[in-house]
């Protein structure tokens, strides 16, 4: 039974350059998981409160989200190498500028400016990694496997990255943590430049491009709206767990809930990668969104004051739908986005993810304070079910015969 489950993974990992690309991508994306915690602790230590630190972090993510599609369009136009090299120079310099401004107690407006520059110069490694898989494989089965493994590794990045920074903070201080994050980010760009996956990049430079790029496709735009809802639900959970655990006077258990939720996501991603669905891609996505929504509602059935471990089990079960849902939307983007907009489409997805996470966190905080402590779970479940219904309006084209023949050749 186990051998049957793992055999698709063994076949996938045996394909040329796949294992090396996964290792490089995992190492290159590790700083993504380190950035938020290291920055917020460094800025809080220097500025004196979490309000200012959080605002600065918001500036960073906003600048990164706004400029990501511009970088994606540039990569689609001229290929990945030159933009990677330019970002590889500017990213560490702007990061160092931010550290220097904070370290030498520059005015708040200057710190905010340096943080914005840092966000604008950020190398889009996470989205480029997904675009690479779109270029590497043509068949849905292989892309599903690639995006599923990618989602699992991303969950590990987001779990291990903050843990590493936590260890640095435990044995040193916030200054050491931000310097460690800077070194890791600089190293990650150098690592990613050596990814064997970059050689599969299909560059189409002479196609006419619309100023709005992939946003001119109504189906892709609808998918981005659905992705906004999915990310918003995840943002609601990010706040719901700490808020609820603080309300019942066990705030430290919030970390356990977030960890088991992430672990459930990794397990779900592993299962999704090995599955063979008989339904269409859009129906798969609808099922996953609906399942995530219903599982989110399960949090309402258990009072953590009676059994916080049962509540943790529900957090794990709900998490099982997260990675499959994100892998499914990546698969849909790879099918819907024209080749000339591949990277830009994935960077737009990152913009909607960041916006959704931020909006979900803000909404979750307001609902838990104003309405009810479990209101974020209700909102998250409702948003996901509504998104599942809207997914039924997606119309995804079938793969062309040329793609099918190419995928057969790639797997041999």
ZAMARGU-4260 file (C-alpha; in steps of 0.2 Angstrom, whole numbers, plus 5000, padded with zeros to 4 digits):
<rodrens>
0) 5000/5000/5000 | 5014/5012/5005 | 5024/5007/4990 | 5009/5011/4978 | 5007/5028/4987
5) 5026/5033/4985 | 5029/5026/4968 | 5023/5042/4959 | 5034/5052/4970 | 5049/5041/4966
10) 5045/5042/4947 | 5044/5061/4949 | 5060/5063/4959 | 5069/5052/4946 | 5065/5064/4932
15) 5080/5075/4926 | 5085/5089/4937 | 5070/5088/4948 | 5078/5083/4964 | 5092/5096/4962
20) 5079/5110/4958 | 5069/5105/4973 | 5084/5106/4985 | 5089/5123/4977 | 5072/5130/4978
25) 5070/5125/4997 | 5086/5133/5002 | 5083/5148/4992 | 5066/5151/4999 | 5071/5148/5017
30) 5073/5167/5021 | 5055/5170/5016 | 5050/5161/5032 | 5063/5171/5042 | 5059/5188/5036
35) 5044/5193/5046 | 5049/5188/5063 | 5067/5194/5061 | 5061/5211/5055 | 5047/5214/5067
40) 5058/5210/5082 | 5072/5220/5076 | 5061/5235/5072 | 5051/5233/5089 | 5068/5233/5098
45) 5073/5249/5089 | 5057/5259/5088 | 5050/5254/5105 | 5033/5246/5101 | 5025/5233/5090
50) 5013/5246/5082 | 5027/5255/5073 | 5036/5238/5069 | 5020/5231/5062 | 5017/5246/5051
55) 5035/5245/5044 | 5032/5227/5040 | 5016/5232/5031 | 5026/5244/5021 | 5038/5230/5016
60) 5025/5218/5010 | 5014/5231/5001 | 5030/5237/4991 | 5034/5219/4987 | 5016/5215/4982
65) 5014/5230/4971 | 5031/5228/4962 | 5031/5209/4960 | 5020/5209/4944 | 5032/5222/4936
70) 5047/5211/4939 | 5037/5196/4933 | 5033/5205/4916 | 5051/5210/4914 | 5056/5192/4917
75) 5044/5186/4904 | 5051/5199/4892 | 5069/5196/4893 | 5071/5180/4903 | 5076/5176/4921
80) 5095/5178/4922 | 5097/5197/4921 | 5083/5202/4932 | 5089/5189/4945 | 5107/5197/4944
85) 5100/5215/4946 | 5089/5210/4961 | 5104/5200/4967 | 5113/5216/4969 | 5099/5228/4974
90) 5091/5216/4986 | 5105/5214/4999 | 5110/5233/4997 | 5093/5239/5001 | 5091/5226/5015
95) 5108/5233/5022 | 5102/5251/5020 | 5086/5247/5031 | 5097/5239/5044 | 5109/5254/5044
100) 5094/5267/5045 | 5087/5258/5060 | 5104/5254/5068 | 5109/5273/5067 | 5092/5279/5073
105) 5087/5288/5057 | 5070/5297/5057 | 5055/5286/5055 | 5051/5292/5038 | 5068/5287/5032
110) 5066/5270/5039 | 5050/5268/5031 | 5058/5273/5014 | 5072/5261/5016 | 5059/5247/5020
115) 5049/5252/5005 | 5065/5251/4994 | 5069/5234/5002 | 5052/5228/4997 | 5053/5234/4979
120) 5070/5226/4977 | 5065/5209/4984 | 5070/5195/4973 | 5054/5185/4967 | 5061/5168/4971
125) 5045/5161/4978 | 5035/5165/4962 | 5049/5161/4950 | 5051/5144/4958 | 5032/5140/4953
130) 5034/5147/4936 | 5049/5136/4933 | 5038/5120/4936 | 5026/5127/4923 | 5040/5128/4910
135) 5048/5112/4916 | 5032/5101/4913 | 5017/5101/4902 | 5005/5088/4909 | 4993/5091/4923
140) 4999/5076/4932 | 5017/5081/4933 | 5013/5099/4937 | 5001/5093/4951 | 5015/5083/4958
145) 5027/5097/4956 | 5016/5110/4964 | 5011/5099/4978 | 5029/5095/4983 | 5032/5114/4981
150) 5018/5118/4993 | 5025/5105/5006 | 5042/5112/5005 | 5035/5130/5007 | 5026/5124/5023
155) 5042/5118/5029 | 5050/5135/5025 | 5037/5144/5035 | 5039/5132/5049 | 5058/5130/5050
160) 5062/5149/5045 | 5054/5157/5061 | 5061/5142/5072 | 5079/5146/5066 | 5076/5165/5070
165) 5068/5160/5087 | 5084/5151/5091 | 5095/5166/5086 | 5084/5177/5097 | 5085/5164/5111
170) 5104/5164/5111 | 5108/5182/5105 | 5097/5197/5101 | 5086/5205/5087 | 5102/5213/5079
175) 5110/5196/5077 | 5093/5189/5070 | 5091/5203/5057 | 5110/5201/5052 | 5107/5182/5050
180) 5092/5185/5040 | 5102/5197/5029 | 5115/5184/5026 | 5103/5170/5022 | 5094/5181/5010
185) 5110/5186/5001 | 5115/5168/5000 | 5098/5162/4994 | 5100/5173/4978 | 5117/5165/4974
190) 5110/5148/4977 | 5094/5151/4966 | 5105/5157/4951 | 5112/5140/4951 | 5095/5131/4949
195) 5095/5118/4935 | 5077/5122/4933 | 5081/5139/4925 | 5088/5130/4909 | 5070/5124/4905
200) 5064/5142/4904 | 5054/5145/4888 | 5057/5163/4883 | 5045/5171/4871 | 5051/5189/4868
205) 5043/5194/4852 | 5024/5192/4857 | 5014/5207/4858 | 5009/5211/4876 | 4994/5220/4883
210) 4997/5233/4896 | 4987/5224/4909 | 4995/5207/4905 | 4986/5192/4911 | 4973/5203/4920
215) 4965/5204/4903 | 4959/5186/4904 | 4942/5186/4914 | 4945/5168/4919 | 4962/5171/4926
220) 4955/5187/4935 | 4942/5177/4943 | 4955/5164/4949 | 4965/5178/4957 | 4949/5184/4966
225) 4946/5166/4972 | 4965/5166/4978 | 4962/5182/4987 | 4948/5173/4997 | 4958/5158/5000
230) 4973/5168/5007 | 4960/5179/5017 | 4954/5163/5025 | 4972/5158/5030 | 4975/5175/5037
235) 4959/5174/5047 | 4966/5158/5055 | 4983/5166/5058 | 4973/5178/5070 | 4959/5166/5076
240) 4971/5154/5084 | 4981/5167/5095 | 4965/5177/5099 | 4955/5162/5105 | 4969/5154/5115
245) 4973/5171/5123 | 4954/5172/5127 | 4955/5155/5137 | 4971/5160/5145 | 4983/5148/5136
250) 4991/5160/5124 | 5007/5149/5122 | 4996/5135/5114 | 4992/5146/5099 | 5010/5141/5093
255) 5005/5123/5094 | 4989/5126/5084 | 4998/5135/5070 | 5012/5122/5070 | 4999/5107/5068
260) 4989/5117/5056 | 5005/5119/5045 | 5009/5101/5048 | 4992/5096/5042 | 4994/5106/5027
265) 5010/5097/5022 | 5002/5080/5025 | 4987/5086/5014 | 4999/5092/5000 | 5008/5075/5000
270) 4992/5066/4998 | 4986/5078/4984 | 5002/5075/4974 | 4999/5057/4973 | 4981/5057/4969
275) 4973/5055/4952 | 4957/5065/4950 | 4943/5061/4938 | 4935/5078/4938 | 4940/5094/4930
280) 4953/5106/4937 | 4940/5119/4942 | 4929/5106/4950 | 4944/5100/4960 | 4948/5117/4966
285) 4929/5120/4971 | 4929/5103/4981 | 4945/5108/4990 | 4939/5126/4994 | 4922/5119/5000
290) 4931/5105/5011 | 4943/5119/5018 | 4927/5129/5022 | 4918/5115/5031 | 4933/5110/5041
295) 4935/5128/5046 | 4917/5127/5053 | 4922/5112/5064 | 4932/5124/5076 | 4915/5130/5081
300) 4910/5113/5088 | 4924/5111/5101 | 4927/5122/5116 | 4946/5122/5119 | 4943/5125/5137
305) 4936/5107/5139 | 4949/5099/5127 | 4962/5109/5119 | 4970/5094/5111 | 4954/5090/5102
310) 4954/5107/5096 | 4972/5105/5090 | 4966/5089/5080 | 4953/5100/5071 | 4967/5112/5067
315) 4977/5098/5060 | 4962/5092/5050 | 4958/5109/5043 | 4976/5112/5038 | 4975/5096/5027
320) 4965/5106/5014 | 4977/5121/5013 | 4992/5115/5003 | 4981/5105/4991 | 4971/5121/4988
325) 4986/5132/4984 | 4993/5118/4973 | 4977/5117/4964 | 4976/5136/4960 | 4994/5135/4954
330) 4989/5121/4942 | 4975/5132/4936 | 4986/5147/4933 | 4998/5136/4923 | 4984/5131/4912
335) 4975/5148/4911 | 4990/5159/4909 | 4997/5161/4891 | 5016/5157/4890 | 5021/5175/4887
340) 5013/5180/4904 | 5019/5165/4914 | 5030/5173/4927 | 5019/5189/4928 | 5004/5178/4931
345) 5012/5169/4946 | 5019/5186/4953 | 5001/5192/4952 | 4996/5177/4962 | 5009/5182/4975
350) 5001/5199/4976 | 4984/5193/4979 | 4990/5180/4992 | 4999/5194/5002 | 4984/5206/5000
355) 4972/5192/5006 | 4983/5187/5020 | 4985/5205/5026 | 4966/5208/5024 | 4961/5192/5033
360) 4973/5196/5048 | 4965/5213/5049 | 4947/5207/5048 | 4951/5193/5060 | 4957/5205/5073
365) 4942/5216/5071 | 4930/5202/5072 | 4938/5194/5087 | 4937/5210/5097 | 4920/5217/5091
370) 4909/5202/5086 | 4914/5186/5095 | 4930/5177/5099 | 4926/5163/5087 | 4919/5175/5073
375) 4935/5173/5062 | 4931/5155/5060 | 4914/5158/5054 | 4920/5172/5042 | 4934/5160/5036
380) 4922/5146/5033 | 4909/5157/5024 | 4922/5165/5013 | 4928/5148/5007 | 4911/5141/5004
385) 4907/5157/4993 | 4923/5155/4984 | 4919/5137/4981 | 4903/5142/4973 | 4911/5155/4962
390) 4924/5142/4956 | 4910/5134/4947 | 4910/5149/4935 | 4928/5145/4930 | 4931/5138/4912
395) 4948/5130/4910 | 4954/5125/4892 | 4959/5107/4889 | 4977/5104/4886 | 4982/5103/4868
400) 4988/5088/4859 | 5005/5096/4857 | 5006/5098/4876 | 5001/5080/4879 | 5014/5073/4867
405) 5027/5084/4875 | 5023/5078/4892 | 5025/5060/4887 | 5042/5064/4880 | 5047/5073/4896
410) 5042/5058/4907 | 5052/5046/4897
</rodrens>
